[in-house]
Amino acid sequence: MKPQAMRVLLTGAAGGIGGELARSLAASGARLLLAGRDQAALQALASSLGGPERATTCAADLREEASLLRLATTAAAWGCNVVVHAAGRPAFGAAPLPAAQLREVLDTNLLAPMLLTQALLPHLQAQPAAQVLFVGSVLGSLGVPGFAAYGATKGGLRAYAQALRRELGGGPVRVQLLAPRATRTAFNDDATTAYNRATGTAEDAPAAVAAAALRLLVDEAAERTLGWPERLAVRLNGAFPTLLDGVFGKHRAALAARRPHAGPSTQPRPAP
Ligand SMILES: NC(=O)c1ccc[n+]([C@@H]2O[C@H](COP(=O)([O-])OP(=O)(O)OC[C@H]3O[C@@H](n4cnc5c(N)ncnc54)[C@H](OP(=O)(O)O)[C@@H]3O)[C@@H](O)[C@H]2O)c1
């Protein structure tokens, strides 16, 4: 779809990638409904994009179903024809992660985009043309130590997007997936950044990811993975799921190095 015809509901709009995408879309002529939890941040972004003619806001917590459904109602009434799911939460670290963190990341990264998409589908299917873009991750197609839970959410999102695209094929709604590699935003805390450095993981600028998302929306391709050699690794891993099992020793070492109680305990055992 041409940007001038887009009315985009953008979740995670105040985030690192979302903010850059909001600026790129607005500069290309799209209109935006900016969603996130921080109303002040959304409002500041909307003002910087040219005010209500170009961008409006709707604060919503995607982990609260009533709030999510209010957002869907607002977006439909506003006339959205493009949904970009860019909200997300990280979960980095060796298993076991706290159960509350597993729930948070599954709710935010997988359940929320599914619920929001479902809630908006009747409206989107009534449009002459509509698009739903999920922001996934390379880690959704390539299992990497330290990202089991996060990768599970993005792998689930990828499966959902692929099946839904096939389910809706031939209709007006085009379903798409962008899978960025590591990106320099506040999403990655110091520990993740240190791990990325130790393992030689390349990081992209959020503006580059936003540019790729805009290109994908305009050319309406189904899926795109960002980065080389990540694209090759994803392809190999898809065709031969155990082939790369042996190449993650450096990653395991970097994970173990940050684990305070790694290795056998040096504490004296209590007497039986
Ligand atoms: N950065 C990376 O390395 C990387 C790599 C690949 C894929 N991704 C994916 O790209 C997307 C954007 O990431 P980013 O780097 O821009 O992260 P970010 O800067 O942390 O932004 C994420 C946004 O998600 C929103 N969010 C989180 N929980 C929410 C909730 N319960 N309800 C509503 N909004 C919520 C936050 O909004 P508020 O806090 O303002 O509410 C925040 O603005 C995510 O889906 C992420 O998984 C990131």
The ligand as a Gaussian input file, in Angstrom:
#p B3LYP/6-31G(d) Opt

LIG

0 1
 N       15.770000      -4.298000      20.128000
 C       16.049000      -5.498000      19.633000
 O       17.189000      -6.009000      19.759000
 C       14.998000      -6.251000      18.868000
 C       15.426000      -7.237000      17.957000
 C       14.471000      -7.957000      17.265000
 C       13.121000      -7.691000      17.469000
 N       12.752000      -6.730000      18.368000
 C       11.326000      -6.511000      18.558000
 O       11.024000      -5.229000      18.064000
 C        9.922000      -4.679000      18.784000
 C       10.284000      -3.289000      19.274000
 O       11.437000      -3.395000      20.077000
 P       12.252000      -2.108000      20.586000
 O       13.685000      -2.439000      20.480000
 O       11.720000      -0.877000      19.953000
 O       11.862000      -2.143000      22.132000
 P       11.524000      -0.929000      23.135000
 O       12.313000       0.266000      22.804000
 O       11.657000      -1.510000      24.510000
 O        9.992000      -0.655000      22.825000
 C        9.025000      -1.598000      23.112000
 C        7.706000      -0.910000      23.311000
 O        6.731000      -1.895000      23.693000
 C        5.815000      -1.272000      24.533000
 N        5.195000      -2.190000      25.488000
 C        5.797000      -3.104000      26.281000
 N        4.891000      -3.708000      27.066000
 C        3.683000      -3.174000      26.744000
 C        2.365000      -3.372000      27.218000
 N        2.076000      -4.262000      28.192000
 N        1.369000      -2.649000      26.673000
 C        1.631000      -1.743000      25.705000
 N        2.858000      -1.505000      25.222000
 C        3.870000      -2.207000      25.748000
 C        6.598000      -0.233000      25.323000
 O        5.750000       0.840000      25.485000
 P        5.576000       1.655000      26.866000
 O        6.629000       1.113000      27.828000
 O        5.758000       3.041000      26.463000
 O        4.210000       1.314000      27.254000
 C        7.758000       0.130000      24.426000
 O        7.600000       1.401000      23.858000
 C        9.618000      -5.669000      19.913000
 O        8.539000      -6.489000      19.524000
 C       10.876000      -6.491000      20.015000
 O       10.592000      -7.806000      20.490000
 C       13.650000      -6.006000      19.045000

